Amino acid sequence: MTGTVLGTGPVRSLPDPPATLRVGIVGAGRIGSLHADLLAREVPGAGVSAVFDPLSDRAEDLAARVGARRARSADELIASDAVDAVAICASTDSHVRLIELAAGAGKPVFCEKPLSLDLADIDRLEALTDADGVPLQVGFNRRFDPSHRSVWRAVREGAIGDPHLIRITSRDPEPPPIEYARVSGGLFLDMTSHDFDMARFIAGSEVTEVFARGAARVDPAIAELGDVDTAVSALSHENGCMTLIDNSRRASYGYDQRVEVFGSEGMARSDNHPLHSGEVLTGSGRAEPVLRPFFLDRYRESYRLGWESFAVAAAGRGCVAVGAEDARRALMIGIAATESMRSGAAVEVETAR
């Protein structure tokens, strides 16, 4: 079951959807813990029934916190009759196998991005889940962020006319651990993939060409991996809109997340989220609160809303809002951006399927 730029697609029907969607969590690290906490406490009609992580103590702690049982293996969790849907929050290199197992068991799947760093893998997963009628939602959570979504809605409803220019800023407070960077696929396939997806989502149009530049300005260890930590990407869309994305692995002032669309009839934007709304004005100037420190703080609400959307799809009452095709498109753009940075030339992106 695949999503599209505007989230349209076929609807799967289940005869007797469970009153409570019982989710099994594979991966009890930082992001898996966030998902488990949301499902256990903040998502109506959903809960956590099982947790697995190769680190048994970590799995045991999370399972106890959310009132679930600890599974002895991912295979056992997926096969369990007490699991209605599977959340894959484990390392990227395990995603393909786990999705295949879940699809084979007929279990709806939520998988953190990327599904894979290989287009052929994604094509196979998309064909498999579509053939089996299994919903597969990808963790491009920013689509569900209320402020970003207000920008998307302004474009979709024509409030600002035809979109001409999109600007996306995405800067992390600190670079990731070097162990993570080593297996991430590089900045364009990892960090910027969220922004590539947002560009498609906001513009409502596919990307046809990418011109990218990057440098290692933050962490010499990233340069040693042949990767970059600072980048700009210029995208051209089928509808004539253009998108400019800037990224940095380190912003000293907090988690910097902004989206702006300039159109023929106006502008729409989504600005940063400070820790609170208070400010102090004196004769010396104005003091404002700092930005939220990391993505778990900034985007918590988007993760919750994403789970609400997934629960609807898993119950057979709609299609997933962001699926395998969206993951494929973001990866294609990331591959093109990487090639552009290395070649110094713009790279075309295939839009036909």
C-alpha positions as CSV (number, residue, x, y, z in Angstrom):
1,M,0.0,0.0,0.0
2,T,1.9,3.1,-1.2
3,G,1.5,6.7,-0.6
4,T,1.9,9.5,-3.1
5,V,2.7,13.2,-3.1
6,L,-0.9,13.9,-2.1
7,G,-1.5,10.7,-0.2
8,T,-3.9,9.0,-2.6
9,G,-4.1,5.3,-3.3
10,P,-6.1,2.1,-3.0
11,V,-7.9,1.2,0.2
12,R,-7.4,-2.1,1.9
13,S,-10.4,-3.7,3.7
14,L,-10.1,-5.8,6.8
15,P,-13.1,-7.8,8.0
16,D,-12.7,-7.2,11.7
17,P,-10.1,-4.6,12.6
18,P,-9.0,-4.8,16.3
19,A,-10.6,-2.4,18.8
20,T,-7.0,-1.6,19.9
21,L,-4.2,-1.8,17.4
22,R,-1.5,-3.9,19.1
23,V,1.9,-2.8,17.8
24,G,5.1,-4.7,18.2
25,I,8.2,-2.5,18.4
26,V,11.4,-3.8,16.8
27,G,14.3,-1.6,18.1
28,A,14.2,-0.1,21.6
29,G,16.7,2.8,21.0
30,R,15.9,6.5,21.1
31,I,13.4,6.5,18.2
32,G,11.8,3.2,19.2
33,S,11.3,4.4,22.7
34,L,9.6,7.6,21.4
35,H,7.2,5.6,19.3
36,A,6.5,3.2,22.1
37,D,5.7,6.0,24.6
38,L,3.4,7.7,22.1
39,L,1.5,4.5,21.3
40,A,1.2,3.6,25.0
41,R,-0.1,7.0,26.2
42,E,-1.1,9.4,23.4
43,V,-2.5,7.5,20.4
44,P,-6.2,6.6,20.7
45,G,-7.0,3.1,19.7
46,A,-3.4,1.9,19.8
47,G,-0.9,0.3,22.2
48,V,2.3,-1.7,22.5
49,S,2.0,-5.4,23.0
50,A,5.6,-6.5,22.4
51,V,9.2,-5.1,22.2
52,F,12.4,-6.6,20.8
53,D,15.9,-5.3,20.8
54,P,19.2,-7.2,20.5
55,L,20.2,-5.5,23.8
56,S,17.9,-7.5,26.1
57,D,18.2,-5.0,29.0
58,R,17.1,-2.1,26.8
59,A,14.1,-4.1,25.5
60,E,13.2,-5.2,29.0
61,D,13.2,-1.7,30.3
62,L,11.1,-0.3,27.5
63,A,8.6,-3.2,27.7
64,A,8.1,-2.7,31.4
65,R,7.6,1.0,30.9
66,V,4.8,0.6,28.3
67,G,3.2,-2.5,29.7
68,A,4.3,-4.9,27.0
69,R,6.2,-8.2,26.9
70,R,9.8,-8.6,25.7
71,A,10.0,-10.8,22.7
72,R,13.0,-13.2,22.3
73,S,13.5,-12.3,18.6
74,A,12.2,-10.1,15.9
75,D,10.9,-13.2,14.1
76,E,8.9,-14.2,17.2
77,L,7.5,-10.7,17.7
78,I,6.3,-10.5,14.0
79,A,4.7,-14.0,14.2
80,S,2.9,-13.4,17.5
81,D,-0.9,-13.5,17.5
82,A,-0.7,-10.6,20.0
83,V,0.8,-8.3,17.4
84,D,-1.5,-6.7,14.9
85,A,1.1,-4.3,13.3
86,V,4.9,-4.0,13.4
87,A,7.0,-0.8,14.0
88,I,10.5,-1.2,12.6
89,C,12.9,1.1,14.5
90,A,16.0,-1.0,14.1
91,S,19.1,-0.4,12.1
92,T,18.7,0.4,8.4
93,D,20.4,-2.8,7.3
94,S,17.7,-4.9,8.9
95,H,14.7,-3.1,7.4
96,V,14.3,-5.1,4.2
97,R,14.2,-8.5,5.9
98,L,11.9,-7.3,8.7
99,I,9.4,-5.8,6.2
100,E,9.4,-9.0,4.2
101,L,8.7,-11.0,7.3
102,A,5.9,-8.7,8.4
103,A,4.3,-8.6,4.9
104,G,4.5,-12.4,4.8
105,A,2.6,-12.5,8.1
106,G,0.0,-10.0,6.8
107,K,1.0,-7.4,9.4
108,P,0.7,-3.7,8.6
109,V,4.2,-2.1,8.8
110,F,5.5,1.3,10.0
111,C,9.1,1.6,9.2
112,E,11.6,4.4,10.0
113,K,13.3,5.8,7.0
114,P,15.1,4.8,4.9
115,L,13.4,1.5,3.8
116,S,16.7,0.8,2.1
117,L,19.6,2.5,0.5
118,D,19.0,0.4,-2.7
119,L,16.3,1.3,-5.2
120,A,15.9,-2.4,-6.2
121,D,15.1,-3.3,-2.6
122,I,12.4,-0.7,-2.4
123,D,10.9,-1.8,-5.7
124,R,10.7,-5.3,-4.4
125,L,9.2,-4.3,-1.0
126,E,6.6,-2.1,-2.8
127,A,5.6,-4.9,-5.1
128,L,5.4,-7.3,-2.2
129,T,3.3,-5.2,0.1
130,D,1.0,-4.1,-2.7
131,A,0.5,-7.7,-3.8
132,D,-0.3,-8.8,-0.2
133,G,-2.5,-5.8,0.5
134,V,-0.2,-4.9,3.5
135,P,-0.1,-1.2,4.5
136,L,3.5,0.1,4.6
137,Q,4.1,3.6,6.1
138,V,7.5,5.3,6.0
139,G,8.6,7.5,8.9
140,F,8.7,10.8,7.0
141,N,7.1,12.4,10.1
142,R,7.5,16.0,9.0
143,R,4.5,15.7,6.7
144,F,2.3,15.5,9.8
145,D,3.8,18.5,11.6
146,P,0.9,21.0,12.0
147,S,3.0,24.1,11.1
148,H,4.6,22.5,8.0
149,R,1.2,21.1,7.0
150,S,-0.3,24.6,7.1
151,V,2.2,25.5,4.4
152,W,1.2,22.5,2.4
153,R,-2.4,23.3,2.8
154,A,-1.9,26.9,1.7
155,V,-0.4,25.6,-1.5
156,R,-2.9,22.9,-2.1
157,E,-5.9,25.2,-1.6
158,G,-4.4,27.9,-3.8
159,A,-4.2,30.5,-1.1
160,I,-0.8,31.8,-2.4
161,G,-1.4,31.1,-6.1
162,D,1.1,29.1,-8.1
163,P,4.1,28.1,-6.0
164,H,7.3,29.7,-7.5
165,L,10.0,29.2,-4.9
166,I,10.3,26.9,-1.8
167,R,13.0,27.4,0.8
168,I,13.7,24.6,3.3
169,T,16.3,25.0,6.1
170,S,17.2,22.0,8.2
171,R,20.1,22.2,10.6
172,D,20.9,19.9,13.5
173,P,22.3,21.1,16.9
174,E,25.1,18.5,16.8
175,P,26.5,16.1,14.2
176,P,25.6,12.4,14.7
177,P,28.0,9.9,16.3
178,I,30.6,8.9,13.8
179,E,29.4,5.3,14.0
180,Y,26.0,6.4,12.8
181,A,27.4,8.6,10.0
182,R,29.6,5.7,8.8
183,V,26.5,3.6,7.9
184,S,24.0,6.3,7.1
185,G,24.6,6.5,3.4
186,G,25.8,10.1,3.5
187,L,24.1,13.4,4.3
188,F,21.9,13.4,1.2
189,L,20.5,9.9,1.7
190,D,20.1,10.4,5.5
191,M,19.5,13.9,6.8
192,T,18.4,15.6,3.6
193,S,16.0,12.8,2.7
194,H,13.4,14.4,5.0
195,D,13.8,17.7,3.1
196,F,13.6,16.0,-0.3
197,D,10.3,14.4,0.8
198,M,9.0,17.8,2.1
199,A,9.9,19.5,-1.3
200,R,7.8,16.9,-3.2
201,F,5.0,17.2,-0.6
202,I,4.8,20.9,-0.4
203,A,5.2,21.5,-4.2
204,G,2.7,18.8,-5.0
205,S,5.1,18.0,-7.9
206,E,7.9,15.6,-8.7
207,V,11.5,16.7,-8.8
208,T,13.1,16.6,-12.3
209,E,16.6,17.9,-11.7
210,V,19.0,18.4,-8.8
211,F,22.1,20.6,-8.4
212,A,23.9,20.1,-5.1
213,R,27.0,21.3,-3.4
214,G,28.5,20.1,-0.1
215,A,31.5,20.5,2.2
216,A,32.8,19.2,5.5
217,R,32.8,22.4,7.6
218,V,31.8,20.9,11.0
219,D,33.5,17.6,11.8
220,P,36.8,16.4,10.2
221,A,35.8,12.8,11.0
222,I,32.9,13.1,8.6
223,A,35.3,14.3,5.9
224,E,37.4,11.2,6.4
225,L,34.4,9.1,5.6
226,G,34.0,10.9,2.3
227,D,30.8,12.6,3.5
228,V,29.8,16.2,4.0
229,D,28.1,18.0,6.9
230,T,27.1,21.3,5.2
231,A,25.2,21.4,1.9
232,V,22.9,23.2,-0.4
233,S,20.6,21.6,-3.0
234,A,18.6,23.3,-5.8
235,L,15.7,21.3,-7.1
236,S,13.5,21.8,-10.2
237,H,9.9,20.4,-10.2
238,E,7.7,19.3,-13.0
239,N,5.3,22.2,-12.4
240,G,8.0,24.8,-12.7
241,C,8.5,25.4,-9.0
242,M,12.0,25.5,-7.6
243,T,13.2,24.4,-4.2
244,L,16.4,25.5,-2.3
245,I,17.4,23.4,0.6
246,D,20.3,24.2,3.1
247,N,21.6,21.8,5.6
248,S,24.1,21.8,8.4
249,R,25.0,19.1,10.9
250,R,25.6,21.7,13.6
251,A,23.7,24.9,14.5
252,S,25.0,26.3,17.8
253,Y,21.6,27.9,18.6
254,G,19.4,24.8,18.5
255,Y,17.3,22.7,16.1
256,D,16.7,25.0,13.1
257,Q,13.7,23.9,11.0
258,R,12.0,26.3,8.6
259,V,9.8,26.0,5.4
260,E,8.7,28.9,3.2
261,V,6.8,29.0,-0.1
262,F,6.6,32.1,-2.3
263,G,3.8,32.0,-4.8
264,S,2.1,34.2,-7.4
265,E,-0.4,35.5,-4.8
266,G,1.5,35.5,-1.6
267,M,3.8,33.5,0.8
268,A,3.3,30.8,3.4
269,R,5.9,29.8,6.0
270,S,6.5,27.5,9.0
271,D,9.0,28.9,11.5
272,N,11.2,27.5,14.3
273,H,9.7,26.3,17.6
274,P,11.2,27.9,20.7
275,L,11.1,26.2,24.0
276,H,8.3,28.5,25.2
277,S,6.6,31.8,24.1
278,G,7.9,34.1,26.8
279,E,10.2,37.0,26.1
280,V,11.8,39.9,28.1
281,L,12.1,43.4,26.8
282,T,14.3,46.0,28.6
283,G,16.2,49.1,27.7
284,S,19.1,46.9,26.6
285,G,17.1,44.9,24.1
286,R,14.9,41.9,23.8
287,A,15.7,38.4,25.2
288,E,13.9,35.5,23.5
289,P,13.8,31.8,24.4
290,V,16.2,29.4,22.7
291,L,15.1,26.9,20.1
292,R,14.1,23.3,21.0
293,P,17.2,21.2,21.4
294,F,16.5,18.2,19.1
295,F,14.1,16.5,16.8
296,L,12.4,14.5,19.5
297,D,11.3,17.8,21.1
298,R,10.5,19.6,17.9
299,Y,8.6,16.9,16.1
300,R,6.9,14.9,18.9
301,E,3.4,16.0,17.8
302,S,4.2,15.0,14.2
303,Y,5.1,11.5,15.3
304,R,1.8,11.2,17.2
305,L,-0.3,12.4,14.3
306,G,1.6,10.0,12.0
307,W,0.6,7.1,14.2
308,E,-3.0,8.2,14.2
309,S,-2.9,8.2,10.4
310,F,-1.2,4.8,10.3
311,A,-3.8,3.3,12.7
312,V,-6.6,4.3,10.3
313,A,-4.7,2.7,7.4
314,A,-4.0,-0.5,9.4
315,A,-7.7,-0.8,10.2
316,G,-8.5,-0.8,6.5
317,R,-10.2,2.6,6.6
318,G,-7.8,4.4,4.3
319,C,-4.4,4.3,2.6
320,V,-1.1,5.2,4.2
321,A,-0.2,8.9,3.8
322,V,3.4,8.3,3.0
323,G,4.5,5.0,1.6
324,A,7.1,3.0,-0.3
325,E,6.8,5.1,-3.5
326,D,7.6,8.2,-1.4
327,A,10.6,6.5,0.1
328,R,11.8,5.6,-3.4
329,R,11.4,9.1,-4.7
330,A,13.4,10.6,-1.8
331,L,16.1,8.1,-2.4
332,M,16.3,8.8,-6.1
333,I,16.7,12.6,-5.4
334,G,19.3,11.8,-2.7
335,I,21.3,9.6,-5.2
336,A,21.1,12.4,-7.8
337,A,22.2,15.0,-5.3
338,T,25.2,12.9,-4.3
339,E,26.1,12.4,-7.9
340,S,25.7,16.2,-8.6
341,M,28.0,17.1,-5.7
342,R,30.7,14.8,-6.9
343,S,30.4,15.7,-10.6
344,G,29.8,19.4,-10.3
345,A,26.9,19.2,-12.7
346,A,23.1,19.1,-12.5
347,V,21.6,15.6,-12.5
348,E,18.2,14.7,-14.0
349,V,15.8,12.7,-11.9
350,E,13.5,10.2,-13.7
351,T,9.9,10.8,-12.9
352,A,8.2,8.2,-15.1
353,R,7.2,4.8,-13.6
